[in-house]
Amino acid sequence: MLYREAGDFKTSYKDDAQTFPIKFDRYRYYAVLLVGLAVVPFVINDYWVNAIFLPFLIYSIAAIGLNILVGYCGQVSLGTGGFMAVGAYGCYKLMTAFPEVNILFHVIAAGGITAIVGVLFGLPSLRIKGFYLAVATLAAQFFLVWLFNRVPWFYNYSASGQISAPERTLLGVNITGPNTEAWASYLFCLVLVFFCAWVARNLTRGSVGRRWMAIRDMDIAAEIIGVNPLTAKLSAFAVSSFFVGISGALFFSVYLGAVEVGEAFGIQKSFLVLFMIIIGGLGSIFGSFAGAAFMVLMPVLLKNTLVGTLGWPTDLAAHIEFMIVGGLIVTFLIAEPHGLAQLWRLTKEKLRLWPFPY
């Protein structure tokens, strides 16, 4: 009654292969997108943008990228923070070298640079896998952070070693810099999130995604039936790194405005994005959004409750926050190891049968 597929007939292969073939799903996503574009920009303020919306949108892009690599292709990676740093520093160098170019092209080009770097560090995946591949990508994380710290060219020989985003506009509206309006940065990130999610959704549902999943399930069997491990794995690293690079560029230029690589893109960033896809659900685009929302909203809710409502000291609340979030992660992984995406699938299955018993 609430969620039905009966009567939703398709009369062509094109209709059956569309991104959201069920009308209820399609209209629901249209409604969410309409609210995000036409309602939210007029009601948000600086706090909502900087504390919730921008982190959620930017981490969603990073989670989608990592989920393509880990969830769809089965290649474990612990170097997400380093690849985000590549996107951030690539965007910074492009912004300072080509100030007349649109900021949108800088962000996308930074993603392309990160894709090339990701392919280079993905070459070991042709020989190793599992724990050993995780260690190799962890080495990439430390190497990239060391590189951006030790080579002054990357931060334009600044005495502090910090990079700051210069002021840039899009269609006459400031996107980066101190004079940026909250709604402008929000809409800029929202458009890029929509683009990344649309590309990822179509890739994972097509022949490229099927090759990734074949490698994930059993690489030897996939090679026997004609899947080329070289192109499948390296394409997963390239697409994943492209999305992660875009998120790193946005994290630096739009969200923070100024970063120092060791603090902003350390190993904790890699684990944070990894927790997002584990909690949200591996092999699910929706799970990437759900995991990002969980990891962004939960600390904000706890901080507002412990400090704002109960009046606890800030340092004590920070330690309690870590303990609660860690406990929730462990509990959630035990109770539902397939993530929030699986809970959503179960909810839809129950709605299909409601009000009948099941």
N, C-alpha and C positions, 0 to 999 in steps of 0.2 A: 504494500500500500504506500509506504513512504519512499521506497527505492525499488523500482521495477524495470526489468528489461523486456517483459512481455509486450508485444505490439510494436516494438522499436525495430521495424524491418528495414533491411538494406536492399536496394535494387541494383547496385553496381559494386564492383570491386573497389572503386575509389571511395565510396561511402563507407565500406567496411574497413578500409585501411586507414581512415583518418585518425588523428591523434587521440581524440576522445569519441569513440563510436557510439557510446550511450548518451542519449540526450540529457539525462539528469546530470551526468558528469560534465558534459559540455557546457550546459547552462550554468552550473555551479561555478565552474572556473571562469566563465565570462563575467558572472556577478562579482567574484572576488577581484578580478582584474579591473572591473569598472569602479568598484569601491576604492581600490588602491590608486587609481589614476584620477578619479573625479571627486572623491570625498576626503580621503586622508590628507592630501596636501593643504586643504583649507582648515583643518582642525588641529593639526599637530603644532607643537612648539619646539624650541631648541632642545629641551630636555628629552622629549619623546624621540626626536630624531637621533640625538647623539647617544642616548642610553639604550635604545631598543631598536629602532628601525634600521639605521645604518649598519650596526653590527650584525643584525639578523640578515639583511640583504647581502652584505659582503661575505659573511661566513657561509651563506647558502651557496654562493657561487663556488667557494673553495670546497664545500662538502660535495657538491655535484661533481666537481673535477676528481676529487679523491675517490668518490663512489664509483665512477667509471673505471678507475684503475683497480681498486680493491674489490668492489662489489660485483662488477660486471666481468672484469678480466681476470680477477684472482691474483693480481700481483701486489703483494704487500709492500707498502711504502711508509716510511717514517721521515721523509724529507719534505713534507708539505711546507713547513716554515721556511726552509731554504728556497724553495721554488717561489713562494710568495715574496721573498726578498728579491729574487731575480726580477719579478714583475715590478716591484716598487722601484728598484734602482734603474731598471730599464726605462720606466716611465719618467723618472727624474732626469736621466740623461737626455731623453728625447724632448722633454719640456724645456730644458735649458739650451739645447742645441738648436731646436726649431721652434722658437716662440710664436711664430706666425701660424703654425699648424694647429688645427682644431684639437682640443683636449680628448675628444672621443677617439680620434685616430691614434693619439698617443697611448691611450689605454689598450686599444686593440693591438697595436704594434708591440706593446710590452708583453701582451699575452703571446704573440708570435715568437718573440725572443725567448720567452720562457719555454715554449713548446720545443724549440731547437735544443735548449739546454736539457730539457727533460728527455729528449730522445738520446742525447749523449749519455746521460746517466742511466738510461733504460737499457743500454746495450748489455750490461751484465745479466739482465733477465733472460737472455738467450741461452745462458749456461747454468744459471743458478735460480733457485726459487725458494719460496717459503721463508724460513728464518734467515737463511743466508742472504736472500734478496733484501729482507728488512734491514739487515746490518749494512748492506751496501748502500741503501738509500739513506740510512742514518749517517753513514760516512759522508754522503753528499751534503746532508744538512750541515754538518760541522765544517766541511770544506767551504761551502758557499758563504757561511757566516764569517769564517776566517778571511776569505777573499775580500769581502766587502769592508771588513774592518782594516785590512792591512794594505790595500791598494788605494792610495789617495785619489787616483783618477776617478773612481766611482763616486766619491762625494765631492768632486770638484775642488780638491785640496783645501777643504774647510778645516780650520784649526780645531774645531770641536768634533769633527768626524760625523756630524749630524747633517741630514739632508732635509731641506724645507721646500715645500711645494710653492712655486711662484703662482701669482694670480692669473687664472685663465678663465675665459668666458665661452659660452655656447649660446648662439643666437642672441647675443647681447646680454646674457645673464651670467653672473659670476658662478662658477662651479667649484673653483678652488680659491683659497685665500681667505683672509679674515673677514671680508665683506660678503661672504656667501650666505644667501638666505637658506633657511632650513628646508623649505619645500623644494628648492632647486636641487640641492644635493640629494634629497630623497628621490625625486623624480629621475634624476640622472642614473642613480644606482638601480632603481626599479626597472627602467628600460633595459639596462644591461642584464639584469637578472632574468627578465622575460626572454631576452635573446638567447642567453646561455641555456635556460631551461628548455626552450623550444628546440634548439639544436641538439641538446643531449637527449631529449625525449625521442626525436626522430632518428637519431643515430642508434640508440639502443634498441629501437623497434625494427630496424632494418637489417640488411645483410651484414653490415659492420658489427652491429651489436650481437648478432647470432654467432659470428666468428669469435668475438670476445668471450661470450658465455661458453662456447665449445672449448676454448683454451682453459677457461676457469674450471670446468667440470672434469675434463681429462685431456691434457694436452697431447698425449700420445695418440689417443683415439681421434682427436681432432685433426692431427697431422695425417693420419691414415686416410681419412675421408676427404682430404684435399685442402684443409685449412693451413695456410702458411704461418708458422709461429712467428717468423721474423716480422712480417707486415702487421700481424694481429697485435703482438705485444708492443711493438714500437708505435703503432698508431694509437693504442690505448695510452701510452706514456705521453704522446704528443698532444692528444685531445685533453687529457687530464691536466697536463702542465699548462696548456693554453688557458683553461678556466681558472686554475690556481694563480697563474700570472695576472689575469685580469683582476682577481680578488685582491692580490697583493698591491697592484697599482691603485685600486680604489681605496684600499686600507691606508695607504700612504698619502695619496693626493687629496682625497675627498674627506676621509674620516679623521685622521690624525693631523695631517698637514705638515708634520715634522716627525721624523723617526730616527732612531739609532738602531742599527741592525741587530745588535746583541739583545737589546731589550724587547724590541717589537717582533722579531722573527726568530726567536730562540726555539729550542727543542720543545718547550711547553706549548708553542703554537701548533706544532705538528701533532702532539698528543691531543690537543683540544679538538682539532678538526677530525682526528681519528675517532674520538669519543662521539662526535656528532653523528657520524655515519653508522657507528655500532648501535647507538641508542635509537637513531631514526630508522635504521633498517638497511642492511647491505643489499645492493642490487635493486634500489628503488629511488627514483627521482623524488617522489613525494617524501620518502624517508630522509633525504638530505635536508629538505625544508623543515621537517618535523624535528630532526635532531638539532639543527641550528637554532630553532625556536626554543627548544628545551634548554640548551646550554646557554643561551642569551637571557631568557626570561627568568629561569630559576634563580640565578645569583641576584638579579635585580629585585625579585620578590622577597627573597630572604633578607637582603640588605635593608629594604624599606620596612620590613616587619621587625627585624631585630634592632635596628638603629632608630628608625623613624617612629615606630609604634611603641616598642618596649623600652627604648632609651638606653640600650646597651652601649658600652664603649666601642669605638670603631675597630680597634685592634682585636678585641675579643670577638666581636661579630664577624670579622674577617676569618678568624680561625674556625669558628663554629660553622661559618658558611662553607669552608672547604670540607669539613667533616660531613656536613649534611649532604652536600652535592656528591661527595665520594660515596657515601652510604646509599644514596638514591641510585647512583649509577650501578653499583654492585647488586643491589636488590632488584633493579629493573632487568639487568642482564640475566639474573637467575630466574625471575618470574616470566620474562618474555624475551628469550635470546634473539628472536627475529625482529625485534624493534617495534617502534611505534607504527611503522607501516603495516606490520602484521595485525596489530590491534585494529587499525582502520579497515583492513580487509575483512576481518572477522565481524566488525560492526556492519559493514555493508552486506555481508552474508545474512546476518540476523535481520536486517531491515528488509531484505528480499522476502523473508518468510513471515515477518510480522503481519498480523497478530496471531498466526498459527503457531502451535508448539514446535519446538525443535530440540 
